[in-house]
Amino acid sequence: MTTTTPPTEATTAVQTWLAQLDQALSASDAAAAADLFTEDCFWRDLIAFTWNIATFEGRAEVAAMLADTLDRVRPTGWRVTDGEEPAAADGLIEAWIDFETSVGRGHGHLRLRDGKAWTLLTTLYELTGYEEPHGAQRPKGAKHGASRGRTSWQEDRDREATELGFTEQPYALIVGGGQAGIGLAARLRQLNVPTIVIDKRGRPGDQWRSRYKSLSLHDPVWYDHMPYLKFPDNWPVFSPKDKIADWLESYTRVMELNYWPSTEAKSASYNDQTGEWTVTVEREGQSLVLRPKQLILATGMSGQPNVPRFAGMDVFRGDQHHSSAHPGPDAYKGRTCVVIGSNNSAFDICGALWEAGADVTMVQRSSTHIARSDALMEIGLAALYSEEAVASGVSTEKADLIFASIPYRIMHVFQIPLYEAMAERDRDFYERLEKAGFDHDWGEDGSGLFMKYLRRGSGYYIDVGAADLVANGEVKLAKGQVDHLTEHGVVLEDGTELPADLVVYATGYTSMNGWAADLISPEVAAKVGKCWGLGSDTAKDPGPWEGEERNMWKPTQQDALWFTGGNLAQSRFYSLFLALQLKARQAGLDTPVYALQEVHHLR
Ligand SMILES: Cc1cc2nc3c(=O)[nH]c(=O)nc-3n(C[C@H](O)[C@H](O)[C@H](O)COP(=O)(O)OP(=O)(O)OC[C@H]3O[C@@H](n4cnc5c(N)ncnc54)[C@H](O)[C@@H]3O)c2cc1C
């Protein structure tokens, strides 16, 4: 005899709400559905309703979205996810939910307040009829039985390599074979979308190998998994850069990607009539034209160096390079080095130069936020990405969705207390740093590192040790703008002269649409506009409010042009939604985009 436990109050409240939602949506009554939300509600949709990545704020926006999409989406089957009991805390009820649409299966997250939805996340994770072959559906691999002319797995792979890009065109071409490009390619492979990834570098992983030698990932292992293939349990918490490079290289093989190394995209143009790109690539010195239907730029958010132009750079006699070209400290023992900038790369490079016995000065041009790595792990990430989180049932997939369920408009509210706790925890450190004259900030609204990352992708350092060197004066600090270089050093606007054998420009990177300007045309780059940033109207993230990262992982103003990038966690999570958008188009599904983002900024 089986016994069933009665539903909790929280479960009943969620079931009641879902039934009401189902009723309103089935009746195509957008207004009635919107009434089930609080006035200050948020509905974040990852392609389930909108074929877009978009957040709708307030009842009017929710109603407008539903009025436009309901007839096509026809959502049904709203229910609490099996095995996930809704939970009540702090005046909210939180629940994991499932539903179906006319084209696929959806999963989501709901927060109810006083019986109404305050936040709703809807995601489409699978297209009906195009499911990935995993679990019970995994491929058999071996071909049992006897048949003449059978081919082996290796022969099939070899044939694909000789045909794709030559006698057969890829449906998708991914330019850039870093983690973003290969994670997306892995998903497209599982979805049976013929794809080629090209990279101008000689080996997968070279983007990490080529960085300064002291670099290890600043984010911990639980946050960094690639799609499908998690790091093993004995993987270090912070992956050294050459180790992550080797992992990415193996990934391209294990995931059976069509990866073309030493292949540079030289130019690309789109034909509206044929719906096809013409992409000229140079592969191992040979020119070749590819004709994909979809072009994805995975060329790196930290890929196109922002190299400043200072008077006198041409007369400076020492070494000078952007941080991305910095070879590491070995050649600079006993030399005098000036690092311009005070964010992540600047600190890492200063620290390594100091360790190698160089005389190092950091030039701080504007204030920086510093979060100590231990504090960030303990206070910022532990609840979602840590050994304890995994032990308490918060898998990486679940953590990603919990994070995604918090609308960007209010994310800072959740972040501020974390950074207040960090300020308290490391009070001595911050006092020492400020005493040393370092300009430190917590973000314009005190929301710290992650919001700075989402808004502008810069302006912070995750301290793994080098900040102490500045606080102690072992790395010298100079402040102000650079006026010019002389033959032997750097002169600041206030007249301070800094002698230098080496000048490193740790001055960051430009917006990803710069890649589109180089590869396609300045007109197309302007048409799609700036990539990244939320429109928060804070430094380097001008308004108006966008609600989502500009142009990332979603349709742009240029047909069939897409951008992917960001940190390992974002590349992992959003690659699913980008892959499904591409698969839907390949499969010929109707994919009208609701609320295609407008362009407000060119770069
Ligand atoms: C110093 C530093 C530390 C970082 N630390 C972390 C961290 O701890 N955790 C984290 O998650 N992220 C970190 N990041 C951010 C991010 O994860 C990395 O920048 C990462 O390399 C981005 O991956 P990607 O695939 O988007 O781009 P990239 O790795 O930059 O790859 C882009 C690729 O595109 C190729 N390419 C460009 N143009 C062309 C062309 N025309 N034709 C062919 N190929 C082309 C390039 O050769 C390159 O290999 C760090 C970044 C930097 C710079």
The ligand as a Gaussian input file, in Angstrom:
#p B3LYP/6-31G(d) Opt

LIG

0 1
 C       43.280000      37.726000     -17.899000
 C       41.920000      37.108000     -17.976000
 C       41.449000      36.319000     -16.914000
 C       40.199000      35.727000     -16.988000
 N       39.761000      34.935000     -15.956000
 C       38.550000      34.320000     -16.033000
 C       38.068000      33.436000     -15.020000
 O       38.699000      33.234000     -14.001000
 N       36.876000      32.825000     -15.168000
 C       36.136000      33.026000     -16.276000
 O       35.080000      32.409000     -16.394000
 N       36.535000      33.892000     -17.228000
 C       37.707000      34.526000     -17.135000
 N       38.102000      35.382000     -18.129000
 C       37.114000      35.795000     -19.146000
 C       36.826000      34.761000     -20.214000
 O       36.495000      33.525000     -19.653000
 C       37.992000      34.586000     -21.149000
 O       38.286000      35.814000     -21.747000
 C       37.711000      33.541000     -22.217000
 O       38.880000      33.298000     -22.944000
 C       36.584000      33.944000     -23.132000
 O       36.284000      32.878000     -23.969000
 P       35.668000      33.109000     -25.391000
 O       35.527000      31.763000     -26.014000
 O       34.467000      33.967000     -25.301000
 O       36.760000      33.973000     -26.167000
 P       38.323000      33.721000     -26.360000
 O       38.839000      32.708000     -25.438000
 O       38.943000      35.077000     -26.363000
 O       38.386000      33.086000     -27.803000
 C       38.121000      33.825000     -28.963000
 C       38.866000      33.175000     -30.086000
 O       38.499000      33.816000     -31.300000
 C       39.595000      33.707000     -32.171000
 N       39.424000      34.664000     -33.258000
 C       39.279000      36.009000     -33.180000
 N       39.125000      36.534000     -34.411000
 C       39.161000      35.504000     -35.280000
 C       39.052000      35.410000     -36.692000
 N       38.847000      36.483000     -37.467000
 N       39.135000      34.186000     -37.263000
 C       39.333000      33.093000     -36.506000
 N       39.442000      33.124000     -35.171000
 C       39.358000      34.321000     -34.568000
 C       40.797000      33.966000     -31.295000
 O       41.963000      33.402000     -31.849000
 C       40.378000      33.284000     -29.993000
 O       40.947000      32.005000     -29.860000
 C       39.377000      35.963000     -18.110000
 C       39.850000      36.768000     -19.159000
 C       41.113000      37.335000     -19.097000
 C       41.581000      38.191000     -20.234000

